[in-house]
Amino acid sequence: MPQHADSGGELCLSRSRLANERLHALIPGGAHTYAKGDDQYPEHLAPVISHGRGAHVWDIDGNRYVEYGSGLRSVSLGHAHPRVNEAVRRELDRGSNFVRPSIVELEAAERFLATVPTAEMVKFAKNGSDVTTAAVRLARAVTGRPRVAICGDHPFFSVDDWFIATTPMSAGIPATAAELTVAFPYGNLAATEEVLTRYRDEVACLILEPAGHTEPPPGYLEGLRALADRHGCVLIFDEMITGLRWSPAGAQGLYGVVPDLSTFGKALGNGFAVAALAGRRELMERGGLRDSRDRVFLLSTTHGAETHSLAAAMAVQAIYVQEGVTAQLHALGERLARGVRDVAAAMGVGDHVVVRGRASNLVFATLDQNGQPSQPYRTLFLRQLLAGGVLAPSFVVSSALSEADIDQTVEVVAQACAVYRKALDAADPTPWVRGRPVKPVFRRLA
């Protein structure tokens, strides 16, 4: 529980508030990732983190929280995992970057391809945007086509122009960039084929998260595979979230549908910066030195093969396989989802506080009296969770959570749902919001 709540149940975040002001003075947006911005939290209740261990973090005011969605889903084993840290320490004294490949690069590639056997080659980078953009560039090169077809139901693919041009935050990007990106709906093969037919011989690739808050409809991923083959485009799975959380080999390993290219990150390094582009040898070699056709500038980053991050990735994959981490995440998520649904129903808000997604990747929706998504009600809910010592922009679990952590969270959610019910009865959450509502990341104006 937070240790510094005032008599009214409000968190004491005086040091965090001062730090946030300093952050905004020096860093645009006050954070290096938009999803970590203080606009995503109730006003004056955005904790600045001091440190974390396992499933808990402490802010600079001394408050302790049970944390969910750790590192934007990247820390799935818990903070400062001893085996991962030890693997990193072994490399630190051996040097981190060289003028030629380190043997660690070979070992990391072998480990990755053993874990994801549906891929034949892999190239590492530091973040997801680099590898998704590399996949798109490669698809355009091998097909000779300009257009990219993205799944319009998935929230994020890259910081690069081909995607950001399609969002409300497109300032600074030429309008022509958006003209080459088209969208298709998830789960609808007929609509996807219509897009491919409308832009016949123009679409280089279909890129999507293979699964999200709902399971793929029966035959859907197989149908996409067939559509891509029939229309001569590249099928790309963005496995940033599904990688490891769905199975050690990602969604492709779980569902048995093999994409041409796939991208991994987030959980791959347990917080260390590593991402991967993987895929068929025939395509990947276009960025190598053993193909006679025009070369593709696939990936070339100074820090892409930093040894300690690759060591972290190898340790993470070994832990997932040896300890059955994916199953642990599902069991913890199922316990949490069941508890939240039960207390929400008991408090009469079961239709308003809604848990969605696969058990290893849970999110929650906050709906108003008309059943519509509501930022004010999300603000109310987050405020109550924070007061109870739960830092939860989502309910995405890490394997470091204990059953006691889950039970504490459910208890705090029950208290939050009681307040939620009061706001619904009043048809106005404003008295419980206490400031501006939290805001969506993608919006045109600050």
C-alpha positions in Angstrom: 0.0 0.0 0.0 1.2 3.6 -0.5 2.9 4.7 2.7 2.2 8.5 2.4 -1.5 8.9 1.8 -3.1 11.9 3.5 -6.1 11.7 5.8 -8.5 12.0 2.9 -7.0 8.9 1.2 -5.1 11.0 -1.3 -1.6 10.1 -2.3 1.2 12.4 -1.1 3.3 13.0 -4.3 5.0 16.3 -3.5 8.4 15.1 -4.8 6.9 13.5 -7.9 5.0 16.7 -8.7 8.2 18.8 -8.5 10.1 16.2 -10.6 7.3 16.2 -13.2 7.7 20.0 -13.5 11.4 19.6 -14.0 10.9 16.8 -16.5 8.6 19.0 -18.6 11.1 21.8 -18.5 13.8 19.6 -20.0 12.1 16.8 -21.9 9.3 17.4 -24.4 6.2 15.8 -23.0 8.0 15.1 -19.7 8.8 11.5 -20.7 10.7 9.7 -23.4 7.6 7.6 -24.4 4.2 9.2 -24.9 2.5 6.4 -23.2 4.4 7.2 -20.0 3.4 10.8 -20.0 1.7 12.3 -16.9 -1.3 13.1 -19.1 -2.1 9.4 -18.9 -2.7 9.7 -15.2 -5.0 11.8 -13.0 -3.8 15.3 -12.5 -1.0 15.6 -9.9 -1.1 11.8 -9.4 1.7 10.7 -11.8 4.4 9.0 -9.7 8.0 9.4 -10.7 9.7 6.0 -10.1 12.7 5.5 -7.9 13.2 1.8 -8.4 11.5 -1.5 -8.8 12.0 -5.1 -7.8 9.9 -8.0 -8.9 6.3 -6.9 -9.3 6.6 -3.8 -7.2 7.9 -0.2 -7.8 8.6 2.6 -5.4 8.2 6.3 -6.3 10.5 9.1 -5.1 8.0 10.0 -2.4 8.4 6.5 -0.8 5.1 5.0 -2.0 5.1 1.4 -2.9 2.9 0.0 -5.7 1.9 -3.4 -7.2 2.7 -2.6 -10.8 1.0 -3.8 -14.0 2.0 -3.3 -17.6 5.6 -3.0 -16.4 7.7 -1.1 -18.9 4.9 -0.9 -21.4 4.7 -4.7 -21.3 8.5 -5.2 -21.6 9.2 -6.4 -18.1 7.3 -9.7 -18.1 9.6 -11.5 -15.6 9.6 -8.7 -13.0 12.1 -5.9 -12.3 15.8 -6.8 -11.7 15.3 -10.5 -12.4 18.4 -12.2 -10.9 19.1 -14.5 -13.8 18.7 -11.8 -16.4 20.9 -9.4 -14.4 23.5 -12.0 -13.9 23.7 -12.7 -17.7 24.1 -9.0 -18.3 26.8 -8.6 -15.6 28.8 -11.4 -17.2 29.0 -9.3 -20.4 29.6 -5.9 -18.9 33.2 -6.6 -18.0 33.8 -8.1 -21.5 32.9 -4.9 -23.4 29.6 -3.9 -24.9 30.3 -3.0 -28.6 33.0 -3.7 -31.1 34.1 -2.9 -34.6 33.3 -6.5 -35.7 30.5 -8.9 -34.6 30.8 -10.4 -31.2 30.4 -14.1 -30.7 27.4 -13.1 -28.5 25.6 -12.1 -31.7 25.9 -15.6 -33.1 24.8 -17.2 -29.8 21.8 -14.8 -29.6 20.8 -15.6 -33.1 21.0 -19.3 -32.5 19.0 -19.0 -29.3 16.3 -16.9 -31.0 15.9 -19.2 -34.0 15.8 -22.2 -31.7 13.0 -20.5 -29.7 11.2 -19.3 -32.9 11.8 -22.1 -35.3 9.3 -20.7 -37.8 11.9 -18.1 -38.7 15.1 -18.9 -40.7 17.1 -15.7 -40.1 17.1 -12.9 -37.6 18.5 -9.4 -37.2 18.6 -7.5 -33.9 18.0 -3.8 -33.2 17.1 -1.7 -30.2 13.4 -0.8 -30.6 10.3 -2.1 -32.3 9.9 0.8 -34.7 13.2 0.0 -36.3 12.3 -3.6 -37.0 8.8 -3.0 -38.2 10.0 -0.3 -40.6 12.7 -2.6 -41.8 10.1 -5.3 -42.5 8.0 -2.8 -44.5 11.1 -1.6 -46.5 12.0 -5.2 -47.2 8.5 -6.0 -48.4 8.5 -3.1 -50.7 11.8 -4.1 -52.1 11.0 -7.7 -52.8 7.6 -7.0 -54.3 8.4 -3.7 -56.1 5.2 -2.3 -54.7 4.7 1.0 -52.8 1.6 0.5 -50.6 1.5 -0.8 -47.0 -1.7 -2.3 -45.7 -2.0 -2.0 -41.9 -4.6 -3.5 -39.6 -6.6 -0.4 -38.7 -7.8 -2.0 -35.4 -4.3 -2.2 -33.9 -3.1 0.9 -32.1 0.6 1.2 -33.0 3.2 -0.1 -35.4 6.0 2.4 -35.7 7.2 6.0 -35.0 8.1 6.3 -38.7 6.1 8.2 -41.3 4.4 5.3 -43.0 2.4 4.7 -39.8 2.4 8.0 -37.8 1.0 9.8 -41.0 -2.2 7.9 -40.4 -2.7 9.1 -36.8 -3.9 12.5 -35.4 -0.3 13.3 -34.6 0.8 13.7 -38.2 2.3 17.2 -38.0 5.6 17.4 -39.7 4.9 14.5 -42.1 4.1 15.2 -45.8 0.5 14.3 -46.7 1.9 12.0 -49.4 3.2 9.6 -46.8 -0.3 8.7 -45.7 -1.4 8.1 -49.2 0.7 5.0 -49.4 -0.7 3.4 -46.3 -4.1 1.7 -46.4 -6.0 -0.1 -43.7 -7.9 -3.3 -43.3 -10.1 -4.5 -40.4 -9.1 -7.3 -38.1 -10.9 -10.6 -38.5 -12.6 -9.7 -41.8 -11.1 -11.6 -44.7 -13.6 -10.3 -47.3 -12.8 -6.7 -46.4 -9.1 -7.4 -46.6 -9.5 -9.0 -50.0 -11.4 -5.9 -51.2 -8.5 -3.7 -50.2 -6.1 -6.0 -52.0 -8.3 -6.0 -55.1 -8.9 -2.2 -55.1 -5.1 -1.7 -55.0 -4.3 -4.7 -57.2 -0.5 -5.2 -57.6 0.2 -2.2 -55.4 0.2 -3.6 -51.9 3.6 -4.7 -50.7 2.5 -6.2 -47.4 -0.1 -6.9 -44.8 1.1 -6.0 -41.3 -0.9 -6.7 -38.2 -0.7 -8.0 -34.6 -1.7 -11.7 -35.1 -3.9 -11.5 -32.0 -5.1 -8.7 -29.7 -7.9 -8.3 -27.2 -9.9 -11.1 -28.9 -8.8 -14.4 -30.2 -8.4 -14.7 -34.0 -11.6 -16.0 -35.6 -11.3 -19.6 -36.7 -9.4 -19.8 -39.9 -8.6 -16.1 -40.0 -4.8 -16.2 -39.8 -4.8 -19.1 -42.3 -7.0 -17.0 -44.5 -4.7 -14.1 -44.4 -1.8 -16.4 -45.3 -3.7 -17.5 -48.3 -4.7 -14.0 -49.3 -1.1 -12.8 -49.1 0.0 -15.7 -51.3 -2.7 -15.2 -53.8 -2.1 -11.5 -54.1 1.7 -11.7 -54.1 2.3 -9.6 -50.9 4.3 -10.2 -47.8 2.6 -11.2 -44.6 4.2 -9.5 -41.5 3.2 -10.4 -38.0 4.0 -7.7 -35.4 4.7 -9.9 -32.4 5.9 -7.1 -30.1 3.2 -7.9 -27.6 2.3 -11.5 -28.5 6.0 -12.6 -28.6 6.7 -14.8 -25.5 3.3 -13.8 -23.9 1.3 -16.1 -26.3 4.0 -18.8 -26.4 7.9 -18.6 -26.4 7.6 -18.6 -30.2 4.9 -16.0 -30.2 1.4 -16.2 -31.7 2.8 -17.9 -34.8 4.0 -20.7 -32.5 0.6 -20.9 -30.8 -1.6 -20.7 -33.8 0.6 -22.5 -36.3 0.5 -19.9 -39.1 3.9 -18.9 -40.4 4.3 -15.3 -41.6 7.0 -14.2 -44.1 8.4 -11.8 -41.6 7.8 -11.1 -38.0 9.0 -8.6 -35.4 9.7 -9.1 -31.7 10.6 -6.9 -28.8 9.2 -5.8 -25.4 9.3 -9.0 -23.4 12.3 -10.2 -25.3 14.8 -8.3 -23.1 12.8 -8.0 -19.8 13.4 -4.2 -19.9 16.7 -4.2 -21.8 16.6 -2.6 -25.2 16.5 -5.4 -27.8 14.2 -6.1 -30.8 14.3 -8.5 -33.6 13.3 -8.8 -37.3 12.9 -12.5 -38.3 11.7 -14.3 -41.3 12.3 -16.4 -44.4 15.8 -16.7 -45.6 14.8 -15.8 -49.2 13.6 -12.4 -48.0 16.1 -11.7 -45.3 19.1 -12.4 -47.5 18.1 -9.3 -49.6 19.6 -7.3 -46.8 22.8 -9.4 -46.7 25.9 -10.1 -48.8 24.9 -13.4 -50.5 22.2 -12.2 -52.9 22.9 -11.0 -56.4 19.9 -8.6 -56.6 19.8 -4.9 -55.6 20.7 -4.7 -51.9 18.1 -3.6 -49.3 19.3 -1.3 -46.4 17.6 -3.6 -43.9 19.0 -2.7 -40.5 22.3 -1.1 -39.6 22.4 0.4 -36.1 25.4 1.2 -34.0 23.9 -0.3 -30.8 21.8 -3.1 -32.4 24.1 -5.8 -31.2 25.1 -4.4 -27.8 26.3 -7.5 -26.0 24.6 -7.1 -22.6 21.1 -6.6 -24.2 21.6 -9.7 -26.3 22.7 -11.6 -23.2 19.5 -10.4 -21.5 17.4 -11.7 -24.4 19.1 -15.1 -24.3 18.5 -15.4 -20.6 14.8 -14.3 -21.0 14.2 -17.0 -23.7 15.8 -19.7 -21.6 13.8 -18.7 -18.5 10.5 -18.8 -20.5 11.2 -22.3 -21.8 12.7 -23.8 -18.7 10.2 -22.3 -16.2 7.0 -22.3 -18.3 6.6 -18.6 -17.9 3.8 -18.2 -20.5 1.7 -20.6 -18.5 2.4 -18.7 -15.3 1.3 -15.4 -16.9 -1.9 -17.0 -18.0 -2.6 -18.4 -14.6 -2.0 -15.1 -12.9 -4.0 -13.2 -15.5 -6.9 -15.6 -15.1 -6.9 -15.2 -11.3 -6.9 -11.4 -11.8 -9.6 -11.3 -14.5 -11.9 -13.6 -12.5 -11.4 -11.5 -9.3 -12.0 -8.1 -11.0 -15.1 -9.4 -12.8 -16.5 -10.8 -9.6 -16.1 -7.6 -7.6 -17.2 -5.4 -10.4 -20.4 -7.4 -10.7 -20.9 -7.4 -6.9 -20.6 -3.6 -6.9 -23.1 -3.3 -9.7 -20.6 -2.0 -12.3 -19.9 -5.3 -14.2 -21.1 -3.7 -17.4 -18.9 -0.6 -16.9 -15.5 -1.9 -15.6 -14.7 -4.5 -18.2 -11.6 -6.7 -18.4 -10.6 -7.7 -21.9 -7.9 -9.6 -23.6 -5.9 -12.8 -23.3 -5.1 -13.7 -19.7 -1.4 -12.8 -20.3 -2.2 -9.4 -21.8 -5.3 -8.0 -20.0 -6.6 -4.5 -20.4 -9.6 -2.8 -18.9 -12.3 -0.5 -20.3 -14.1 2.1 -18.3 -17.6 2.8 -19.6 -20.0 5.5 -18.7 -23.7 5.2 -17.9 -24.4 4.8 -21.7 -21.9 2.0 -22.1 -19.4 4.3 -24.0 -15.7 4.5 -23.3 -15.0 7.4 -20.9 -11.8 9.2 -20.0 -13.4 10.8 -16.9 -14.4 7.4 -15.6 -11.0 6.0 -16.4 -9.5 8.9 -14.4 -11.8 8.1 -11.4 -10.8 4.4 -11.6 -7.0 5.1 -11.9 -7.2 7.6 -9.0 -8.8 4.9 -6.7 -6.2 2.3 -7.8 -3.3 4.6 -7.1 -4.7 5.4 -3.6 -4.8 1.7 -2.9 -1.2 1.1 -4.0 -1.9 -0.3 -7.5 -0.2 1.3 -10.5 -2.2 -0.1 -13.4 -2.5 1.6 -16.7 -3.5 -1.9 -17.8 -3.9 -5.2 -16.1 -1.0 -6.8 -18.0 0.7 -9.2 -15.5 4.3 -10.1 -14.9 5.4 -13.5 -13.6 6.8 -11.8 -10.5 3.3 -11.2 -9.2 2.3 -13.3 -6.3 -1.2 -14.6 -5.6 -1.2 -12.1 -2.6 -0.5 -9.3 -5.0 -3.4 -10.3 -7.2 -5.7 -10.6 -4.1 -4.6 -7.1 -2.9 -5.3 -5.7 -6.4 -8.8 -7.3 -6.5 -9.5 -5.8 -3.0 -8.5 -2.3 -4.3 -10.5 -2.8 -7.4 -13.6 -3.6 -5.3 -13.1 -0.3 -3.4 -12.7 1.6 -6.7 -15.9 -0.1 -8.1 -17.8 1.2 -5.0 -16.8 4.7 -5.9 -17.5 4.0 -9.6 -21.1 3.0 -8.6 -21.6 6.3 -6.8 -20.5 8.2 -9.8 -22.8 6.3 -12.1 -25.7 6.9 -9.7 -24.9 10.6 -9.8 -24.6 10.4 -13.6 -21.5 12.6 -13.2 -18.0 11.4 -12.3 -16.6 15.0 -12.0 -16.6 15.2 -8.2 -14.3 12.1 -8.1 -12.1 13.1 -11.0 -10.6 16.1 -9.2 -8.9 17.8 -12.2 -8.6 17.2 -15.9 -9.3 13.8 -17.2 -6.6 11.5 -18.5 -6.1 11.9 -22.3 -5.6 9.5 -25.2 -2.0 9.3 -26.5 -2.9 10.0 -30.1 -4.6 13.5 -30.3 -3.9 16.5 -32.5 -3.6 19.1 -29.7 -1.9 18.9 -26.3 
